[in-house]
Amino acid sequence: MEGIGNTGLLSLQKLADYFGYIPMPHYTLVYEFLKPISERHDYGFNMEHLNSMTAHRDISQEYNPNRDLGTIIHHIGTIHGFH
């Protein structure tokens, strides 16, 4: 969980550095930590909301913060017109 939080802060900082501002007073990351019940399940669904995002993390795979960085930046930036 700490890795996701740090990656979220880094994502906000990268957007602030690029655009010069962050248009929301707060942003919430909601993650589900799941272990697939079989190889057929990948739980590949994430969703952005006005001041939050909902995502998943497959705990059967090794954590890679670089993979989450792009996802979090995308979800924060898309909803606020940063794209």
Order of alpha helices (4+ residues) and beta strands (2+ residues): alpha-beta-beta-beta-alpha
